[in-house]
Amino acid sequence: MKISCNIIVFLSIICIHDLSAADSSINNWPLYRGDQELSGFSEAEMPDSLQLSWLFEADDAIASSAVIHEDKVFFGCADGNLYALDLETGEILWKFNQPYSFEAPPLILQNKVYIGSVEGILFCLDILDGSIIWKYATDGQILGSANFIEYFGEERYDIIVGSYDNFLYSFDSVLGEVIWKFETTHFINGTPAVADDRIVFGGCDALLHVIDPGSGNEIHSVDMTDYVAGAPAISQSKAFTGNYGGTMNCTDITTGEIIWSFVNSEQYGPIVSSPAISESFVIFTSRDNNVYCLNKNTGRLVWKYDATVSIDSSPVIANGKVIFGTSNGRVQMLNLINGELLWQYHAGSTIKTSPSIIDNVIIIGTEEGNLYKFTKI
């Protein structure tokens, strides 16, 4: 992962958490982190151990986390391809090629695939064959996934994405026209979270921005003290956000107040991943080699797990388990309650992608260009 307005007002009722729009369920993982809130949490079943089902070999590194939709897997690759694979067999259904790398995860919405490229182009593709429906060129890299807004009663969806040109964009999902764009003072590296009539995102300006989705106006700007490389996760009107200085902040997005901050006092380690949120816990990984579990309400440390190597992969939570990848190529599964290691697989190459999960299935990619599917034994 690299670290490095004109406003049009629409008077509409905004439905932020319509899971049917992106068909989010225990058998679909249609966008980065699984849902609009970027919670990294799923109700899917997950066994205590798994086995390799198939391995797909791409031609270059995979930094784009995969998404899963109706028995298909979609992911971008540094070889310039967006791949659509059969979930059961791992065979290629189609691929879309362009000259630059894909690092951003795709978004599946209304039978379309939305994905940004390192060249800075947001593509809207037909889910059946990968043909281009529309595209828009920003003036900087797009490394974070797109998210979406639904306008209740209008059958209209807006696509929200950030760019290294310092703008957060809102697009009409059908026409690809810019509805509004919000300018920051530095790169936007991560994915915007959407919840509670708010868009929430951070960036290299070290701020957490809370935006009105209808107008693009800023509601709050909260000092995070250091770069925000990953995406926030939202739960119960609270945004959980890690920064490059190694701090995890909990912010009330209705007031813009920081409720608590956690800093590991033992050793410094940047947080470039996105946290996962359960009913009681916040789970995040760090380049200080540890996975942390905090009490969601207080920020108190519950446990930490030493992976012995740095971790950029964002964890996910399913069925009382925490799943993530490591820089030395291990896929690991921990017990959510106590951090005990339950299962691991040695993939042999650095993993920076986030796992994608449905019932009894894990999909994850490596820098060597391999995409793995693990299933119940």
JOJOMO-V219180 format. One record per helix or strand. SS is the DSSP state (A for helix, B for strand). FROM is the first residue (numbers start at 1). TO is the last residue. Records with the same first field share a line. If there is no record, write none. Layout:
BEGIN
SS=FROM-TO / FROM-TO
END
This chain:
BEGIN
B=14-15 / 25-25 / 28-29 / 41-42 / 50-57 / 67-69 / 72-76 / 81-86 / 92-97 / 107-109 / 112-116 / 121-126 / 132-137 / 147-151 / 156-162 / 167-172 / 178-183 / 193-195 / 198-202 / 207-211 / 218-223 / 233-235 / 238-242 / 247-252 / 257-263 / 276-277 / 281-285 / 290-295 / 301-306 / 316-318 / 321-325 / 330-335 / 341-346 / 356-358 / 361-365 / 370-376
END
